[in-house]
Amino acid sequence: MLTQSEADALIAVPKRMLERGLIELLSRGQRKCYPAKSVDGRSDFLFDVRVSGVRVTNRTCQERAHVSEVLLRLDMDGPPHDNPDGQEIVGPHLHAYREGFAARWAYP
C-alpha cells in the first residue's frame, strides 16, 4: 500500500509509453495493457484499457504502478458506484488513489 504522497508523486511524474504508436480503439469484450516508464526511469506503470462485453459504451481506463496499485481509473457508462462513505456516484466517474482506501473513492 502506498502513502498518499507516494501515490500523488507517481500520478504526477511524467511518463513515456514503451510501445510506439496510437492507443487502439477496442471492440466489445477486448482489453489491452500498455506498459510505460517514468521519464527518469525509476518507476514502471501499466495503462489498461477495457471495453465491456455487454455494452460497447462501458469502458474503463486505468493507470497502475507497481503492477497492482491502481492510481487512477476512469469508468464510463458503467453502473453507479458507492464510495466508502455511502455516497453514490452515478454516471461517468474517476477513481483516484486515496491512502487507506486504494482506488475505492470515485468523483463525478
C-alpha positions as CSV (number, residue, x, y, z in Angstrom):
1,M,0.0,0.0,0.0
2,L,1.2,3.5,-0.9
3,T,1.2,6.6,1.2
4,Q,-0.8,9.5,-0.2
5,S,2.3,11.5,-1.0
6,E,3.8,8.5,-2.8
7,A,0.7,8.0,-4.9
8,D,0.4,11.7,-5.7
9,A,4.1,11.7,-6.8
10,L,3.5,8.6,-9.0
11,I,0.4,10.2,-10.6
12,A,2.3,13.5,-11.3
13,V,5.6,12.1,-12.7
14,P,5.9,12.4,-16.5
15,K,5.7,9.0,-18.2
16,R,6.7,7.6,-21.5
17,M,4.8,4.8,-23.3
18,L,7.1,1.9,-24.1
19,E,5.2,0.9,-27.3
20,R,5.2,3.2,-30.2
21,G,2.0,4.1,-32.0
22,L,-1.5,5.0,-31.1
23,I,-3.7,3.5,-28.4
24,E,-6.2,1.2,-30.1
25,L,-9.9,1.7,-30.1
26,L,-11.0,-1.6,-28.8
27,S,-14.1,-3.6,-29.7
28,R,-16.6,-5.2,-27.3
29,G,-15.0,-7.6,-24.8
30,Q,-11.5,-6.5,-25.6
31,R,-8.8,-5.3,-23.2
32,K,-5.2,-4.2,-23.7
33,C,-2.4,-3.2,-21.3
34,Y,0.2,-0.6,-22.3
35,P,3.5,-0.5,-20.4
36,A,5.1,2.8,-19.6
37,K,8.0,4.1,-17.6
38,S,8.7,7.4,-15.8
39,V,10.9,9.6,-17.8
40,D,13.5,9.4,-15.0
41,G,13.5,5.6,-15.4
42,R,12.7,4.9,-11.7
43,S,9.1,3.7,-11.9
44,D,7.2,1.3,-14.1
45,F,3.5,1.8,-15.0
46,L,0.7,0.0,-16.8
47,F,-2.2,1.7,-18.6
48,D,-5.1,-0.6,-19.0
49,V,-8.0,-0.1,-21.5
50,R,-11.1,-2.4,-21.3
51,V,-14.4,-2.4,-23.2
52,S,-17.3,-4.3,-21.7
53,G,-18.5,-7.5,-23.3
54,V,-22.1,-6.4,-22.8
55,R,-22.2,-2.6,-23.7
56,V,-19.6,-1.2,-26.0
57,T,-20.0,2.2,-24.4
58,N,-19.0,0.8,-21.0
59,R,-15.3,1.4,-20.9
60,T,-12.6,1.5,-18.3
61,C,-9.1,3.1,-18.5
62,Q,-6.7,2.9,-15.6
63,E,-3.2,3.7,-14.6
64,R,-1.3,1.2,-12.3
65,A,2.0,1.4,-10.6
66,H,4.0,-1.5,-9.1
67,V,1.8,-3.8,-11.2
68,S,-1.2,-3.9,-8.9
69,E,-1.6,-0.4,-7.3
70,V,-4.4,1.4,-9.2
71,L,-3.6,5.1,-9.2
72,L,-6.4,6.4,-11.4
73,R,-9.4,4.7,-13.1
74,L,-11.9,6.3,-15.4
75,D,-15.2,4.3,-15.6
76,M,-17.6,5.4,-18.4
77,D,-21.2,4.2,-18.8
78,G,-21.0,1.6,-16.0
79,P,-23.2,1.0,-13.0
80,P,-23.4,3.6,-10.2
81,H,-20.5,3.5,-7.7
82,D,-20.8,3.6,-3.9
83,N,-18.0,5.4,-2.1
84,P,-16.8,4.1,1.3
85,D,-18.8,6.9,3.0
86,G,-22.0,5.7,1.3
87,Q,-22.2,8.5,-1.3
88,E,-23.5,7.1,-4.6
89,I,-21.8,8.3,-7.8
90,V,-24.0,8.0,-10.9
91,G,-22.6,8.3,-14.4
92,P,-19.0,8.5,-15.6
93,H,-16.6,8.8,-12.7
94,L,-12.9,8.9,-11.9
95,H,-11.4,6.8,-9.1
96,A,-8.3,8.2,-7.5
97,Y,-5.9,6.6,-5.1
98,R,-6.6,7.6,-1.5
99,E,-4.4,6.3,1.3
100,G,-6.1,3.6,3.3
101,F,-8.8,3.1,0.6
102,A,-6.7,2.4,-2.5
103,A,-8.9,3.4,-5.6
104,R,-12.3,2.8,-3.9
105,W,-13.1,6.6,-3.9
106,A,-14.7,8.0,-7.0
107,Y,-15.5,11.5,-8.2
108,P,-18.1,12.6,-10.8
